[in-house]
Amino acid sequence: MRVPTFNSSQAAFSGIEARQVEQAKLQTQLTTGMRVNSPGDDPVAAAQAEMARSRLARVAQEQRSGQLATSLMAAADGALAQGVDLLQSVREALVAAGDGGYSDADRISLAKQLRSAREGMLALANTRDGAGGFIFSGRGSTDEPVSLGASPAYAAQAGVQRIGSDGKFAATIDGRASFMALAQGNGVFVTASNAGNTGSGWIEPGSVADPTQLIGSNYEITIAGTPGNLTYTVLDTSSGNPVVAAPGLPYQDGATISFDGQNVKVAGTPAVGDSFLVGPAGQQSIFQTLDEAIAVLETPSAKTVYSEKLTRVQASLDRGLDALILMRSQVGDELRNVENVSALGQQEDLLSSQRRSELVELDFAKGISDMQANQIGLEAALKSYATVSKASLFQML
């Protein structure tokens, strides 16, 4: 009978070696606190953990972008709030300027107040963002977005610069939409007296009665008839077609004149042959509006002309106020968007951290238990090897 002591010894030695390798691995895990210290420990878990780490890095970058956007939008909101306050003070000054008891000197004093407000608006339009740029620089500019001087112009590219993945966050405000491209008059059409009028009539800014009837034409309201029995006609000068044909309708001081979805009022006593113009609103900057207001206050003119110009510039100023208020609302939307993305990011960070922890970190209680069990197995293997190594044919005999 042959006793295969070499094979038995080799098997016992292999078992001991495997236990020692496992023991070393468990000791490393307990030392580092990580279940996976190299991809070879658990290839699947290591790959998934790397994906979780990438997600955590992306979330961290997104959170930093959100913090920057929050800072920039908060600065923009503050600047826009100051702009609204400035224009409100200008509007109050223009309302006061309509007081019939104001003298030319009083109006010039108000004009000085408006000049100061104009300089303030120009400074706000060029507000810095604290990072080397400008809040209202549109798609980005290292120079002041609004040029200084008598006729400010927007030097930057219109639009909004965005940061974060997929451009989630706004980093600038469109200064052109905020200060430069503002609708004139009531925002849809503008009115004016013909420069050659000789009577004391004047036209108000008007309003939209029915948007569905607007066709965007130019019109001329002409006064006809005889003194004390005035009439008016309305001509669509764009097409040449009369809207209110001759001999016209009776003219009444301050009565509403309606045509093609528009309501206007002509007040005072116009002369026969006087005319008033109505046309689509164009665009102008808030600085042009303020310049017009200053010119109205500084230039003495007949009461009717003064009243018409004053109401017209007040209407344009209201469009400037509307633009800043609308832009401030959009900034508020951007801030809420940052808050929502940040909240989602925090949740994703928590879930990814938990997932990564589950994949690669060690459960210490289980790790200690596994090492103790492996130690017992190692000791048993050593005893078994000691027994096998002593076996011989003489002992068997």
Secondary structure, DSSP 8 states (H G I E B T S, - for coil): ----HHHHHHHHHHHHHHHHHHHHHHHHHHHHSBS-SSGGG-HHHHHHHHHHHHHHHHHHHHHHHHHHHHHHHHHHHHHHHHHHHHHHHHHHHHHHHT-TT--HHHHHHHHHHHHHHHHHHHHHHT-B-SSSSBTT-TT--SS-SB--SSS--B-S-SS--EESGGG-EE-S--HIIIIISEE-TTSSEEEEE-TT--SS-EE---EES-GGG-----EEEEEEEETTEEEEEEEETTTTEEEEEEEEEE--TT-EEEETTEEEEEES---TT-EEEEEE--EE-HHHHHHHHHHHHHS---HHHHHHHHHHHHHHHHHHHHHHHHHHHHHHHHHHHHHHHHHHHHHHHHHHHHHHHHHHB--HHHHHHHHHHHHHHHHHHHHHHHHHHH--HHHH-
